Amino acid sequence: MKLFVEIAFVLLIFTCNSSIAQEENISFETKKPIVRFLRIYGEKGEAEPPIIVINDERTTSSSGLSSNKIVIEFDVFATVPPNLFARFVHCSYDWKEDENIFINEATANRTSNIFWESAPIHSKYYSFRGKITIPNEQVKFKYSGNWKVKLYDYSDPENVIAEGRFFVVNQIVSTEMRFYSDFYKPKRNVTASAYDIEVLVYERKSMKLIETYLHSVVLYRNNRWYEPFYISATSKPSGFYTNLSFSTSIFGFLSGGKVFRIDGIPAENGYRVLDLTNLAQFPAMNIPIRLPLSDYRRRGSYLEPDDDGAMITTFVTPNYDDYLYIEFTLDPEGWETTNDVFLVGSFNNWIPTREWQMYYDEKERLFKLRQWVRRARHNYMYATGNFDESGNIENLSFEEFEGNTVTSGHTFLAFVYYRNPGFGGYDEIVGFARANYFSAGR
């Protein structure tokens, strides 16, 4: 019995030391606040997209959205309650910040109206959670378009400590989406299922929009706001999928229906689901928790219902709304990959970064990653790609480990951009639609 206790003690020390070694790149001591995670969603629920709806004399129809406000939520590690403020910046259709003093008025587009909550008493990874609901008494939005929120510390107002993306929509034109089944040329041995998507835009005769100023439609998969699919008369299609060439076309007229079309978007697969809400299976602790089973390559449909890419915390009580130190393992089943492997999902806003890059353990023959993940129900996938000289991801693909199937059912959102010549010129969102392959017209 004594020998058993001694062995158990040694194993405990080894586990703690391993945990500390894995946490070397995570800061737990700081004089300045550190934003661990930021997300944005509709006021009516976590599954709602980050879209604010505005109206003026040009508005012609409803957007079909249930939320007219959004919630900006961020978790901060700090020794004392942080003194932060948020600034809002209007952007072009491709997320370049406008240098327009009429639209981006620095003194008007900012707020310090933040609701703060303390983290659970046992929390190690974050200290406070802030929430901003907009529009509010300090911030109103007169101009539709792409917007960024940027967080600053009052003690260092020149440096951005976190940022996120959201949209402001004024439904001036009528917008419809149509899906068509197609094929593309995958680089891996997966099903070649793809979508052709048409966005039909038309106006009422009384609007008299300038035809050439309605220049772009941008598509996103729901909750994946950093993977745009551009259909534009002003620039070449670009985005994460630089290894694929998307054929795009624009034809027709607003009076009878102007069509923006993109061909060959991979269907991908249903999302993997990680449910950390079970306290018995995932107790609150600050040492690594290895998932019970390794993930494997997927070659067919994924049947477990997902949340369309959203993070859901509905069933997490405030006392346990914390982060867990999770060890992910991916079994490549003996296959070698020439690309880097990344974990992306609702826990990192679907953004592949070096912090979420997996490493290959030659002894166990597994890809591994340890990361802090908020207790919630998450959707995620494994991606491959490479970093370029600027640190950006090239050739992002989900084929190798996720497969590809037309039954994935991801929701796509379409935003229609019009170059308003007023106030020096800016891109406004004048139309919006959302649909998936099973709900859209064909």
PANU-192127 format. One record per residue (C-alpha): x, y, z. Coordinates in Angstrom, 2 decimals. Each point is the difference from the previous one (the first is absolute). Example, Ala and Ser with C-alpha at 12.3 -4.5 7.8 and 13.67 -1.06 7.14 Angstrom:
BEGIN
{X 12.30&Y -4.50&Z 7.80}
{X 1.37&Y 3.44&Z -0.66}
//
This chain:
BEGIN
{X 0.00&Y 0.00&Z 0.00}
{X 2.87&Y 2.35&Z 0.88}
{X 1.64&Y -0.74&Z -3.36}
{X -3.29&Y 0.78&Z -1.80}
{X -0.28&Y 3.38&Z 1.74}
{X 3.61&Y 0.89&Z -0.88}
{X -0.57&Y -0.90&Z -3.68}
{X -3.22&Y 2.03&Z -0.09}
{X 1.81&Y 2.99&Z 1.51}
{X 2.78&Y -0.19&Z -2.60}
{X -2.55&Y -0.19&Z -2.82}
{X -1.83&Y 3.03&Z 1.38}
{X 3.22&Y 2.03&Z 0.12}
{X 0.85&Y -1.09&Z -3.56}
{X -3.45&Y 1.04&Z -1.25}
{X 0.26&Y 3.41&Z 1.66}
{X 3.49&Y 0.56&Z -1.42}
{X -1.23&Y -0.97&Z -3.48}
{X -2.86&Y 2.44&Z 0.37}
{X 2.36&Y 2.80&Z 0.97}
{X 2.25&Y -0.78&Z -2.97}
{X -2.95&Y 0.20&Z -2.37}
{X -1.07&Y 3.34&Z 1.52}
{X 3.34&Y 1.75&Z -0.51}
{X -1.43&Y 2.12&Z -2.80}
{X -3.11&Y 0.98&Z 2.00}
{X 0.36&Y 3.09&Z 2.17}
{X -1.48&Y -0.16&Z 3.50}
{X 1.79&Y 3.07&Z 1.37}
{X -0.56&Y 3.41&Z -1.51}
{X -0.35&Y 3.64&Z 0.92}
{X -2.09&Y 0.65&Z -3.10}
{X -3.28&Y -1.71&Z -0.87}
{X 0.16&Y -2.88&Z -2.48}
{X -3.09&Y -0.85&Z -2.06}
{X -0.13&Y -3.78&Z -0.16}
{X -2.97&Y -0.31&Z -2.35}
{X -2.55&Y 2.24&Z -1.74}
{X -3.15&Y -0.99&Z -1.82}
{X -2.99&Y 1.85&Z -1.48}
{X -3.54&Y -1.27&Z -0.48}
{X -3.60&Y 1.21&Z -0.36}
{X -1.77&Y 1.24&Z 3.13}
{X -2.77&Y -2.61&Z -0.32}
{X 2.39&Y -2.95&Z 0.27}
{X 3.50&Y -1.41&Z -0.45}
{X -0.98&Y -1.66&Z -3.27}
{X -0.99&Y 3.33&Z -1.58}
{X 2.53&Y 1.67&Z -2.36}
{X 1.64&Y 3.32&Z 1.05}
{X -2.26&Y 2.23&Z -2.07}
{X -1.62&Y 3.33&Z 0.91}
{X -3.00&Y 1.02&Z -2.11}
{X -0.59&Y 3.70&Z -0.68}
{X -2.72&Y 1.80&Z -1.94}
{X -0.40&Y 3.27&Z -1.86}
{X -2.25&Y 1.41&Z -2.73}
{X 1.62&Y -2.38&Z -2.53}
{X -0.78&Y -3.24&Z 1.88}
{X -2.34&Y -2.19&Z -2.02}
{X -0.29&Y -3.36&Z 1.77}
{X 0.75&Y -1.97&Z 3.13}
{X 3.36&Y -1.74&Z 0.43}
{X -1.63&Y -3.00&Z 1.66}
{X 2.33&Y 0.24&Z 3.00}
{X -1.29&Y -0.38&Z 3.56}
{X 2.60&Y 2.31&Z 1.63}
{X 0.40&Y 3.73&Z -0.56}
{X 2.87&Y 0.20&Z 2.48}
{X 3.20&Y -1.95&Z 0.53}
{X 1.96&Y -1.08&Z 3.07}
{X 3.78&Y 0.38&Z 0.14}
{X 1.32&Y -2.36&Z 2.67}
{X 3.63&Y -0.23&Z 1.11}
{X 1.91&Y -1.78&Z 2.76}
{X 2.86&Y 1.90&Z 1.62}
{X 2.86&Y -1.09&Z 2.24}
{X 0.94&Y 2.85&Z 2.36}
{X 0.97&Y 0.48&Z 3.63}
{X -2.59&Y 2.78&Z 0.47}
{X -3.20&Y 0.84&Z -1.90}
{X 1.20&Y 1.38&Z -3.36}
{X -0.73&Y 3.50&Z -1.22}
{X -0.76&Y -0.57&Z -3.68}
{X -1.86&Y 1.74&Z -2.79}
{X -1.14&Y -1.11&Z -3.45}
{X 0.34&Y 1.85&Z -3.30}
{X -1.94&Y -0.87&Z -3.14}
{X 1.52&Y 0.30&Z -3.49}
{X -1.82&Y -0.16&Z -3.34}
{X 1.70&Y -2.12&Z -2.69}
{X -0.24&Y -0.65&Z -3.71}
{X -1.59&Y -3.19&Z -1.31}
{X 3.39&Y -1.77&Z 0.29}
{X 0.65&Y 1.21&Z 3.58}
{X 2.40&Y 2.84&Z -0.73}
{X -0.56&Y 2.74&Z 2.56}
{X -1.46&Y 3.17&Z -1.51}
{X 2.05&Y 3.16&Z 0.29}
{X -3.18&Y 2.03&Z 0.02}
{X -0.38&Y 2.54&Z 2.79}
{X -3.70&Y 0.43&Z -0.73}
{X -0.77&Y -3.70&Z 0.52}
{X 2.72&Y -0.91&Z 2.50}
{X -0.35&Y 2.85&Z 2.43}
{X 2.33&Y -0.98&Z 2.84}
{X -1.87&Y 1.83&Z 2.77}
{X -3.45&Y -1.30&Z -0.98}
{X 0.59&Y -3.67&Z -0.76}
{X 1.16&Y -1.11&Z 3.43}
{X -1.42&Y -1.21&Z 3.29}
{X 1.11&Y -0.88&Z 3.51}
{X -3.42&Y -1.34&Z 0.95}
{X 1.22&Y -3.50&Z 0.91}
{X -1.81&Y -2.42&Z 2.30}
{X 2.55&Y -1.97&Z 2.03}
{X -0.30&Y -3.37&Z 1.71}
{X 2.61&Y -1.76&Z 2.13}
{X 1.29&Y -3.38&Z -1.10}
{X -0.79&Y -3.06&Z 2.17}
{X 2.08&Y 0.00&Z 3.17}
{X 2.11&Y -2.99&Z -1.13}
{X 0.78&Y 1.54&Z -3.40}
{X 3.64&Y 0.24&Z -0.99}
{X -0.15&Y 0.96&Z -3.67}
{X -2.17&Y 3.13&Z 0.20}
{X -1.12&Y 2.44&Z 2.69}
{X -2.87&Y 2.07&Z -1.40}
{X -2.55&Y -0.24&Z -2.81}
{X -1.12&Y 3.19&Z -1.73}
{X -3.11&Y 0.46&Z -2.14}
{X -0.96&Y 2.87&Z -2.27}
{X -3.45&Y 0.10&Z -1.58}
{X -0.31&Y 2.32&Z -2.98}
{X -1.59&Y 2.21&Z -1.15}
{X -0.23&Y 1.68&Z 3.40}
{X -0.35&Y 3.53&Z 1.38}
{X 3.63&Y 0.77&Z -0.88}
{X 0.26&Y -1.62&Z -3.43}
{X -2.44&Y 0.13&Z -2.91}
{X 0.62&Y -1.21&Z -3.55}
{X -1.13&Y 2.22&Z -2.87}
{X 2.02&Y -1.73&Z -2.71}
{X -0.28&Y -3.62&Z -1.07}
{X 3.01&Y -2.08&Z -0.99}
{X 2.81&Y -2.05&Z 1.50}
{X 1.04&Y 1.13&Z 3.47}
{X 2.79&Y -0.90&Z 2.41}
{X -0.03&Y 0.39&Z 3.76}
{X 3.36&Y 0.76&Z 1.57}
{X 0.71&Y -0.20&Z 3.73}
{X 2.45&Y 2.34&Z 1.72}
{X 1.32&Y 0.49&Z 3.51}
{X -0.43&Y 3.60&Z 1.24}
{X 3.57&Y -0.09&Z 1.30}
{X 1.29&Y -0.86&Z -3.50}
{X -2.54&Y 1.40&Z -2.50}
{X 2.20&Y -0.45&Z -3.07}
{X 0.29&Y -3.79&Z 0.07}
{X -2.84&Y -2.33&Z -0.97}
{X -0.30&Y -2.93&Z 2.41}
{X -2.78&Y -1.86&Z -1.86}
{X -2.32&Y 0.42&Z -2.96}
{X -2.95&Y -1.68&Z -1.68}
{X -2.25&Y 0.30&Z -3.05}
{X -3.70&Y 0.71&Z -0.43}
{X -2.41&Y 1.28&Z -2.65}
{X -2.55&Y 2.81&Z -0.25}
{X -2.71&Y -0.64&Z -2.61}
{X -2.53&Y 2.33&Z -1.61}
{X -2.26&Y -2.14&Z -2.19}
{X -0.44&Y 2.28&Z -3.02}
{X -0.04&Y -2.63&Z -2.76}
{X -1.72&Y -3.38&Z -0.09}
{X 2.43&Y -2.92&Z 0.22}
{X -0.39&Y -3.72&Z -0.66}
{X 2.45&Y -2.92&Z 0.07}
{X -0.07&Y -3.05&Z -2.25}
{X 2.12&Y -3.14&Z 0.37}
{X 0.98&Y -2.48&Z -2.71}
{X 1.84&Y -3.28&Z 0.45}
{X 3.34&Y -0.15&Z -1.80}
{X 3.47&Y -1.55&Z 0.14}
{X 3.52&Y 1.28&Z 0.52}
{X 3.48&Y -1.53&Z -0.23}
{X 1.12&Y -0.99&Z 3.51}
{X 3.67&Y -0.61&Z 0.68}
{X -0.82&Y -2.90&Z 2.31}
{X -1.97&Y -3.17&Z -0.57}
{X -3.34&Y 1.42&Z 1.14}
{X -3.42&Y 0.46&Z -1.55}
{X 0.07&Y 2.90&Z -2.46}
{X -3.29&Y 1.51&Z 1.19}
{X -0.23&Y 3.77&Z -0.38}
{X -2.51&Y 2.84&Z -0.13}
{X -0.68&Y 2.59&Z -2.64}
{X -1.71&Y 2.94&Z 1.68}
{X -1.94&Y 2.78&Z -1.69}
{X -1.05&Y 3.16&Z 1.82}
{X -2.85&Y 1.79&Z -1.78}
{X -0.26&Y 3.74&Z 0.76}
{X -2.75&Y 2.29&Z -1.25}
{X -1.37&Y 3.41&Z 0.97}
{X -3.27&Y 1.82&Z -0.06}
{X -0.31&Y 2.59&Z -2.76}
{X -0.24&Y 2.83&Z 2.53}
{X 3.50&Y -0.63&Z 1.39}
{X 1.99&Y 1.01&Z -3.11}
{X 3.31&Y -1.48&Z 1.12}
{X 2.99&Y 0.52&Z -2.28}
{X 0.56&Y -3.35&Z -1.70}
{X 3.80&Y -0.02&Z 0.07}
{X 0.15&Y 1.01&Z 3.67}
{X -1.55&Y -3.32&Z 1.04}
{X 3.34&Y -1.74&Z -0.37}
{X 0.37&Y -3.04&Z 2.27}
{X -1.60&Y -2.87&Z 1.85}
{X 1.98&Y -1.73&Z 2.73}
{X -0.94&Y -3.44&Z 1.36}
{X 0.89&Y -1.48&Z 3.38}
{X -0.73&Y -3.31&Z 1.65}
{X -1.89&Y 0.73&Z 3.21}
{X 2.31&Y 1.00&Z 2.89}
{X 3.11&Y -0.14&Z -2.23}
{X 0.46&Y 3.72&Z -0.57}
{X 3.66&Y -0.22&Z -1.02}
{X -0.63&Y -2.21&Z -3.07}
{X -1.63&Y 2.26&Z -2.60}
{X -1.01&Y -1.10&Z -3.48}
{X 0.10&Y 3.09&Z -2.22}
{X -2.12&Y 0.54&Z -3.11}
{X 1.13&Y 3.44&Z -1.02}
{X 0.32&Y 2.28&Z -3.00}
{X 2.85&Y 1.86&Z 1.71}
{X 2.46&Y -2.71&Z 1.10}
{X 1.06&Y -3.59&Z -0.59}
{X -1.61&Y -2.61&Z 2.26}
{X 2.30&Y -0.72&Z 2.91}
{X -0.03&Y -1.42&Z 3.48}
{X 1.36&Y -2.99&Z 1.88}
{X -0.62&Y -2.37&Z -2.91}
{X 2.93&Y 1.22&Z -2.07}
{X 0.60&Y -3.52&Z -1.33}
{X -3.40&Y -0.04&Z -1.70}
{X -1.13&Y 2.12&Z -2.91}
{X -3.62&Y 1.06&Z 0.26}
{X -1.77&Y 1.00&Z -3.16}
{X -2.17&Y 3.07&Z 0.57}
{X -2.31&Y 1.98&Z -2.25}
{X -2.31&Y 3.01&Z 0.21}
{X -2.81&Y 0.54&Z -2.49}
{X -3.42&Y 1.60&Z -0.35}
{X -1.39&Y 3.35&Z 1.15}
{X -1.53&Y 1.16&Z 3.27}
{X -3.35&Y 0.77&Z -1.59}
{X -0.52&Y -3.61&Z -1.05}
{X 2.41&Y -1.76&Z 2.33}
{X 3.79&Y 0.24&Z 0.23}
{X 1.70&Y -3.34&Z 0.61}
{X 3.27&Y -0.60&Z 1.87}
{X 1.20&Y -3.58&Z -0.47}
{X 2.87&Y -2.07&Z 1.40}
{X 0.76&Y -3.60&Z -1.02}
{X 1.71&Y -2.92&Z 1.68}
{X -0.06&Y 0.80&Z 3.73}
{X 0.86&Y -3.28&Z 1.81}
{X -2.94&Y -1.37&Z 1.98}
{X 2.31&Y -1.08&Z 2.87}
{X -1.56&Y -2.14&Z 2.76}
{X -2.15&Y 0.34&Z 3.07}
{X 1.88&Y 1.41&Z 2.98}
{X 1.53&Y -2.12&Z 2.73}
{X -1.58&Y 0.68&Z 3.40}
{X 1.82&Y 0.44&Z 3.31}
{X -2.38&Y 0.26&Z 2.96}
{X 1.81&Y 1.14&Z 3.15}
{X -3.17&Y 0.67&Z 2.00}
{X 0.09&Y -3.36&Z 1.82}
{X 1.63&Y 0.74&Z 3.39}
{X 0.48&Y -3.67&Z 0.81}
{X 1.94&Y -0.64&Z -3.19}
{X 1.80&Y 3.37&Z -0.01}
{X 0.47&Y 1.18&Z 3.61}
{X 1.38&Y 3.44&Z 0.81}
{X 3.77&Y -0.34&Z 0.27}
{X 3.12&Y 1.73&Z -1.27}
{X 1.88&Y -3.05&Z -1.26}
{X -0.30&Y -1.43&Z -3.53}
{X -3.13&Y -2.01&Z -0.72}
{X 0.51&Y -2.42&Z -2.86}
{X -3.08&Y -0.74&Z -2.04}
{X -1.17&Y -3.61&Z 0.46}
{X 0.59&Y -0.98&Z -3.63}
{X 2.23&Y 1.26&Z -2.78}
{X -1.63&Y 1.53&Z -3.05}
{X 0.36&Y -1.82&Z -3.32}
{X -0.18&Y 0.89&Z -3.67}
{X -3.54&Y 0.20&Z -1.29}
{X -0.90&Y -1.56&Z -3.31}
{X -3.76&Y 0.39&Z -0.01}
{X -2.83&Y 2.00&Z 1.51}
{X 0.09&Y 1.07&Z 3.62}
{X -3.34&Y -0.79&Z 1.57}
{X 0.14&Y 1.73&Z 3.40}
{X -2.04&Y 3.25&Z -0.15}
{X 2.20&Y 3.08&Z 0.20}
{X -0.72&Y 3.66&Z 0.79}
{X 0.90&Y 1.49&Z -3.37}
{X 3.40&Y 1.07&Z 1.32}
{X -1.19&Y 1.78&Z 3.16}
{X 1.15&Y -0.24&Z 3.62}
{X -2.89&Y -0.82&Z 2.36}
{X 0.25&Y 0.69&Z 3.76}
{X -3.72&Y -0.19&Z 0.83}
{X 0.39&Y -3.01&Z 2.30}
{X 3.07&Y 1.27&Z 1.88}
{X -0.65&Y 1.50&Z 3.44}
{X 1.86&Y 3.21&Z 0.99}
{X 1.99&Y -1.83&Z 2.69}
{X 1.58&Y -2.26&Z -2.63}
{X 0.20&Y 2.39&Z -2.96}
{X 3.76&Y -0.37&Z -0.21}
{X 2.75&Y -1.30&Z -2.28}
{X 1.38&Y -3.54&Z -0.05}
{X 3.50&Y -1.02&Z -1.07}
{X -0.86&Y -2.56&Z -2.71}
{X 2.35&Y -2.34&Z -1.82}
{X -1.20&Y -0.75&Z -3.53}
{X 1.38&Y -3.02&Z -1.85}
{X -0.41&Y -0.81&Z -3.69}
{X 0.91&Y -3.42&Z -1.37}
{X 1.20&Y 0.27&Z -3.64}
{X -0.21&Y -3.80&Z -0.27}
{X 3.49&Y -0.32&Z -1.41}
{X -0.43&Y 2.54&Z -2.76}
{X 2.52&Y 2.78&Z -0.29}
{X -0.87&Y 3.59&Z -0.79}
{X 2.31&Y 2.57&Z -1.55}
{X -1.99&Y 2.88&Z 1.50}
{X -0.36&Y 1.47&Z 3.45}
{X -3.08&Y -1.12&Z 1.94}
{X -2.23&Y 2.47&Z 1.82}
{X -2.96&Y -0.26&Z 2.32}
{X -2.74&Y 2.52&Z -0.76}
{X -3.44&Y 0.40&Z 1.50}
{X -2.36&Y 2.09&Z 2.04}
{X 2.60&Y 0.13&Z 2.81}
{X 2.36&Y 2.15&Z -2.14}
{X -2.48&Y 1.70&Z -2.37}
{X 0.98&Y -2.43&Z -2.77}
{X 3.37&Y 1.73&Z -0.47}
{X 3.07&Y -2.23&Z -0.59}
{X 3.01&Y 1.44&Z 1.84}
{X 3.37&Y -1.22&Z 1.23}
{X -1.48&Y -0.32&Z 3.49}
{X -2.46&Y -2.56&Z -1.35}
{X 2.50&Y -1.93&Z -2.13}
{X 0.37&Y -3.68&Z 0.94}
{X 3.29&Y -1.84&Z 0.36}
{X 0.74&Y -3.61&Z -0.93}
{X 0.96&Y -2.34&Z 2.84}
{X 2.19&Y -2.62&Z -1.68}
{X -0.16&Y -2.31&Z 3.00}
{X -3.80&Y -0.20&Z 0.13}
{X -0.40&Y 0.74&Z -3.73}
{X -2.63&Y 2.61&Z 0.72}
{X -0.46&Y 3.68&Z -0.70}
{X -0.43&Y 1.80&Z 3.31}
{X -0.94&Y 3.39&Z 1.35}
{X -0.67&Y 1.34&Z 3.49}
{X -2.09&Y 3.14&Z 0.25}
{X -2.32&Y 1.84&Z 2.35}
{X -3.59&Y -0.41&Z -1.16}
{X -3.09&Y 1.61&Z 1.49}
{X -2.48&Y -2.39&Z 1.58}
{X -2.74&Y -0.19&Z -2.64}
{X -1.31&Y -2.07&Z -2.86}
{X 2.40&Y 0.63&Z -2.90}
{X 0.15&Y -0.73&Z -3.72}
{X 3.42&Y -0.58&Z -1.54}
{X 2.04&Y -1.51&Z -2.86}
{X 3.60&Y -0.83&Z -0.89}
{X 1.60&Y 2.08&Z -2.76}
{X 3.24&Y -0.17&Z -1.94}
{X 2.02&Y 2.86&Z -1.45}
{X 3.29&Y 1.85&Z 0.11}
{X 1.22&Y 3.37&Z 1.24}
{X 1.36&Y 2.48&Z -2.52}
{X 2.83&Y 2.45&Z 0.68}
{X -2.47&Y 2.48&Z 1.51}
{X -1.38&Y -2.54&Z 2.43}
{X -3.29&Y -0.45&Z -1.86}
{X -1.52&Y -3.37&Z -0.80}
{X 0.26&Y -1.28&Z -3.56}
{X -1.86&Y -2.91&Z -1.58}
{X -2.41&Y -0.49&Z 2.86}
{X -1.93&Y -3.22&Z -0.58}
{X -2.20&Y -2.38&Z 1.97}
{X 0.17&Y -2.88&Z -2.48}
{X 2.71&Y -2.10&Z 1.58}
{X -1.55&Y -0.70&Z 3.40}
{X -3.65&Y 1.02&Z -0.44}
{X -0.94&Y -1.40&Z -3.39}
{X -2.66&Y 1.65&Z -2.14}
{X -3.72&Y -0.70&Z -0.39}
{X -2.93&Y 1.92&Z -1.42}
{X -2.05&Y -0.91&Z 3.10}
{X 2.00&Y 2.38&Z 2.21}
{X -2.77&Y 2.60&Z -0.01}
{X 2.07&Y 3.05&Z 1.02}
{X -1.92&Y 3.28&Z -0.03}
{X 1.38&Y 2.68&Z -2.31}
{X -0.58&Y 3.73&Z 0.48}
{X 0.11&Y 2.44&Z -2.92}
{X 0.69&Y 3.73&Z 0.40}
{X -0.61&Y 2.40&Z -2.89}
{X 2.28&Y 3.07&Z -0.24}
{X -0.77&Y 3.36&Z -1.59}
{X 2.54&Y 2.82&Z -0.33}
{X -1.84&Y 2.98&Z 1.46}
{X 1.55&Y 3.18&Z -1.48}
{X -1.00&Y 2.12&Z 2.98}
{X 2.41&Y 1.14&Z 2.75}
{X 3.03&Y -0.66&Z -2.18}
{X -1.20&Y -3.48&Z -0.97}
{X -0.43&Y -3.18&Z 2.03}
{X -1.23&Y -3.58&Z -0.40}
{X -3.42&Y -0.61&Z 1.49}
{X -1.85&Y -3.30&Z 0.34}
{X -3.30&Y 0.41&Z -1.84}
{X -1.09&Y -3.63&Z -0.15}
{X 0.22&Y -3.18&Z 2.03}
{X -1.08&Y -3.62&Z -0.32}
{X 0.79&Y -3.30&Z 1.67}
{X -0.74&Y -3.57&Z -1.03}
{X 1.48&Y -3.46&Z -0.34}
{X -0.10&Y -2.60&Z -2.73}
{X -3.16&Y -1.59&Z 1.40}
{X -1.99&Y 3.20&Z 0.61}
{X 0.88&Y 2.17&Z -3.01}
{X -1.76&Y 0.11&Z -3.32}
{X 1.57&Y -1.74&Z -2.98}
//
